[in-house]
């Protein structure tokens, strides 16, 4: 008989991460089913888990579907009421699950929840991918409580609350399975990056809530599957962000905002090129053409209902770069 929660780790050639972090997941998730979805790894990670952790259930995908498609494909076989989609480079802590399940039980309109995400290497600091809960500014740039662009706060208990947010981080993403499948899961065209923000936006457009709880804490290495400075990550983030806005923004904001973002991306591309080299400038160009290529399909996926305002939105990019907001 399935337990309420399935903790599900997507793996691709991640033996080192599983060896390091799977023991903490098993130790502190005793009332949950634990799954590995393998994206056709070429290392011996599957054999390692089968030998060292025989109680962990393994689902083998027939190819590498990426983050979005990999979860969509593997989760079809998991029937638990709740999923926790957990990156393989995350260390969990004692009692990290109960506060999340308590929130789900209190409010049936909550579709997804994120715990406090701290840095594994600098445990007194928040981690880039989620920090104290995800928000989005008026230009569609994601940021977090505890993280604006690349600047991170130290954790002094300032985000030990439980509050509504705009998006929950994919590195430790708790979601009701019913709500996940009502939205047909992640957009597989994204492959990786911002697919969880898109899904949360769709939840909100459908009348659901996204929450954060500081009563649950995990530590994330970050960059375990794709380096933070990767040009491919730049490409995926920009392409997927544009597609996400086209799917979820209301008129008339949709037209002018995407045009403005395309212009800002051009400026960012020059900055990336000077800072990190030509591949990052080229990644921005590729991202725009990738967005155009996906445009017909994205238009078909536009939400029937869009919220006219973002949750806790502001003109963050201007306040940050021109006003010195930290």
C-alpha positions in Angstrom: 0.0 0.0 0.0 1.4 3.4 -1.0 2.2 5.9 1.7 0.9 9.5 1.4 4.2 10.9 0.2 6.6 9.7 -2.5 10.1 11.3 -2.4 11.3 11.1 -6.0 14.8 11.8 -7.1 15.5 12.2 -10.8 18.9 10.7 -11.7 21.2 10.9 -14.7 24.8 9.7 -14.1 24.5 10.9 -10.5 26.1 8.1 -8.5 28.4 10.4 -6.6 25.4 12.5 -5.5 23.3 9.5 -4.6 26.2 8.0 -2.6 26.5 11.3 -0.6 22.9 12.4 -0.1 20.6 9.4 -0.4 21.4 8.1 3.1 20.0 11.3 4.6 16.8 11.0 2.5 16.3 7.4 3.7 17.1 8.3 7.3 14.7 11.2 7.6 11.9 10.0 5.3 10.9 6.9 7.1 7.1 7.3 6.5 7.5 7.9 2.8 8.1 5.8 -0.4 11.4 6.6 -2.0 11.9 6.4 -5.7 14.7 7.0 -8.2 13.7 7.9 -11.7 16.7 7.1 -13.9 17.1 9.0 -17.2 19.0 6.3 -18.9 22.2 6.8 -17.0 25.5 5.4 -18.5 27.3 5.2 -15.2 26.6 2.4 -12.6 24.3 4.5 -10.4 21.3 2.2 -10.9 23.3 -0.9 -9.9 24.8 1.0 -7.0 21.3 1.9 -5.6 20.0 -1.6 -6.2 22.9 -3.0 -4.2 23.3 -0.5 -1.4 19.7 0.7 -0.9 17.4 -2.2 -2.0 14.3 -0.6 -0.4 14.5 2.3 -2.8 12.2 1.8 -5.8 13.7 2.4 -9.2 11.9 3.5 -12.4 13.9 3.3 -15.6 13.2 5.8 -18.4 14.0 4.6 -21.9 16.0 7.8 -22.7 17.2 11.1 -21.1 14.0 13.2 -21.2 15.6 16.1 -19.3 14.3 17.4 -16.0 10.7 18.2 -17.1 10.1 15.1 -19.3 12.0 12.8 -17.0 9.7 13.5 -14.1 6.6 13.5 -16.3 7.5 10.1 -17.7 8.5 8.5 -14.4 5.8 9.9 -12.2 3.2 8.1 -14.3 4.1 5.0 -12.4 3.8 6.6 -8.9 0.4 6.8 -7.3 1.0 8.5 -4.0 -1.2 11.5 -2.9 1.8 13.8 -2.7 5.2 14.0 -4.5 8.4 15.5 -3.3 10.6 16.1 -6.4 14.1 16.2 -4.9 17.4 17.0 -6.6 20.1 14.4 -6.1 22.4 17.0 -4.7 20.2 17.9 -1.7 20.8 17.0 2.0 17.6 16.8 3.9 17.2 17.2 7.7 15.2 15.7 10.5 11.5 16.5 10.4 11.7 18.1 7.0 8.5 16.4 5.8 5.9 16.9 8.5 5.6 20.7 8.3 4.9 20.4 4.6 2.3 17.7 4.9 0.6 19.7 7.8 0.3 22.7 5.4 -1.2 20.5 2.7 -3.7 19.0 5.2 -4.7 22.5 6.5 -5.5 24.0 3.1 -6.7 22.0 0.1 -6.2 24.9 -2.2 -2.4 24.7 -1.8 -0.9 22.9 -4.8 2.8 23.1 -4.1 5.1 23.8 -1.2 8.8 24.6 -0.8 11.0 24.3 2.3 13.8 26.7 3.3 16.7 26.0 1.0 20.2 26.8 2.3 23.6 26.3 0.8 25.3 23.0 1.5 28.8 24.6 1.2 27.9 27.7 3.2 25.2 26.6 5.6 24.6 30.0 7.1 23.6 31.4 3.6 20.5 30.8 1.4 21.0 28.9 -1.8 20.4 30.3 -5.2 17.7 27.9 -6.3 14.7 28.8 -4.1 16.2 30.3 -0.9 13.2 31.6 1.2 10.6 31.2 -1.5 10.2 32.2 -5.1 8.7 35.5 -6.4 8.7 37.2 -9.8 9.0 40.9 -10.7 7.0 43.0 -13.1 9.3 42.1 -16.0 9.0 38.4 -15.4 12.4 38.0 -13.7 12.3 35.3 -11.0 13.9 36.0 -7.7 13.6 34.8 -4.1 13.3 35.9 -0.6 17.0 35.7 0.4 18.3 35.9 -3.2 18.2 38.7 -5.8 20.0 37.7 -9.0 23.4 36.4 -7.8 23.4 38.1 -4.3 22.5 35.8 -1.4 21.5 36.7 2.2 22.7 35.0 5.3 20.1 33.1 7.3 19.2 34.9 10.5 15.8 33.3 10.9 14.2 36.2 8.8 12.4 33.6 6.7 11.3 31.1 9.3 7.6 31.9 8.5 5.0 30.1 6.5 3.7 32.3 3.7 2.2 32.3 0.2 4.8 32.7 -2.6 4.7 32.8 -6.4 6.9 29.7 -7.2 8.4 26.8 -5.4 11.9 25.6 -6.3 12.3 22.4 -8.3 15.2 21.3 -6.2 12.8 20.4 -3.4 9.3 20.6 -4.9 6.4 19.2 -2.9 3.2 19.0 -5.0 -0.2 17.3 -4.8 -0.2 14.6 -7.5 -3.8 15.4 -8.4 -3.0 19.0 -9.1 0.2 18.1 -11.0 -1.7 15.8 -13.4 -4.6 18.3 -13.8 -2.0 20.7 -15.3 -0.5 17.8 -17.3 2.7 18.1 -15.4 5.8 20.1 -16.5 6.1 21.5 -20.0 8.5 19.0 -21.5 9.6 21.4 -24.2 11.5 23.3 -21.5 13.8 20.3 -21.0 15.2 21.9 -17.8 15.1 25.3 -16.0 12.0 27.4 -15.0 9.6 24.5 -15.7 8.6 24.6 -12.0 7.9 28.4 -12.2 5.8 27.8 -15.3 3.9 25.0 -13.5 3.4 27.2 -10.4 2.1 30.1 -12.6 -0.4 27.7 -14.2 -1.5 26.6 -10.7 -2.0 30.2 -9.7 -4.0 31.0 -12.9 -6.2 28.1 -12.0 -7.0 29.4 -8.5 -4.4 27.3 -6.5 -1.9 28.6 -4.0 1.9 28.1 -3.7 3.4 28.1 -0.2 6.7 28.2 1.6 7.5 26.9 5.1 10.6 27.8 7.0 9.8 25.0 9.5 11.3 22.6 7.0 15.0 22.9 6.0 17.2 21.4 3.3 20.8 22.0 2.0 21.4 22.2 -1.7 24.8 22.0 -3.5 23.6 23.6 -6.7 25.0 23.1 -10.1 25.0 19.4 -9.6 23.5 18.6 -13.0 24.3 21.8 -15.0 27.0 24.3 -13.9 25.8 27.7 -12.9 28.1 29.4 -15.5 27.0 27.1 -18.3 26.1 28.8 -21.6 23.5 26.1 -22.1 21.9 27.1 -18.8 21.8 30.7 -20.1 20.1 29.5 -23.2 17.5 27.4 -21.4 16.7 30.1 -18.8 16.1 32.8 -21.4 14.2 30.7 -23.9 12.0 29.1 -21.2 11.3 32.4 -19.4 10.0 34.0 -22.6 7.8 31.0 -23.4 6.5 30.9 -19.8 5.5 34.6 -20.1 3.7 34.0 -23.4 1.8 31.1 -21.9 0.7 32.8 -18.7 0.6 36.6 -19.1 -2.7 38.5 -19.7 -3.3 41.0 -22.5 -2.3 43.8 -23.0 0.7 43.3 -20.8 1.8 40.3 -22.9 2.7 42.2 -26.0 4.7 45.1 -24.6 6.4 43.1 -21.9 7.8 40.4 -24.2 9.0 43.1 -26.6 10.7 44.9 -23.8 12.2 41.7 -22.5 13.6 40.9 -25.9 15.4 44.3 -25.9 16.7 43.8 -22.3 18.0 40.3 -23.3 20.0 41.9 -26.0 21.7 44.2 -23.4 22.2 41.2 -21.1 23.7 39.2 -24.0 26.4 41.9 -24.5 27.0 41.9 -20.7 27.3 38.1 -20.6 29.6 38.1 -23.6 32.0 40.6 -22.0 31.8 38.8 -18.6 31.7 35.1 -19.5 32.8 35.0 -23.1 31.2 34.7 -26.6 29.3 31.4 -25.9 27.0 33.3 -23.5 26.3 36.0 -26.0 25.5 33.4 -28.6 23.3 31.6 -26.0 21.1 34.6 -25.8 20.7 34.8 -29.6 20.0 31.0 -29.7 17.4 31.4 -26.9 15.5 34.0 -28.9 15.4 31.8 -32.0 14.4 28.9 -29.8 11.5 31.0 -28.4 10.4 31.9 -31.9 10.6 28.2 -33.0 8.4 27.2 -30.1 6.0 30.2 -30.5 3.1 28.4 -32.3 3.0 25.5 -29.8 3.4 27.9 -26.9 0.4 30.0 -28.1 -1.7 26.9 -28.2 -0.8 26.3 -24.5 -1.8 29.7 -23.3 -3.9 29.6 -20.1 -7.6 30.4 -20.5 -7.4 32.6 -17.4 -4.5 34.9 -16.4 -4.0 37.0 -13.3 -3.6 40.7 -14.0 -1.0 41.1 -11.2 2.0 39.0 -10.0 2.1 38.0 -6.4 4.4 40.4 -4.5 5.7 41.9 -7.8 7.8 45.0 -8.2 10.2 46.6 -10.6 13.1 44.7 -9.1 15.6 44.9 -12.0 15.6 48.7 -12.0 15.7 48.9 -8.2 18.6 46.5 -8.1 20.8 47.7 -10.9 19.9 51.4 -10.8 18.8 51.9 -7.3 21.3 49.6 -5.5 18.6 47.4 -4.0 20.3 44.4 -2.3 
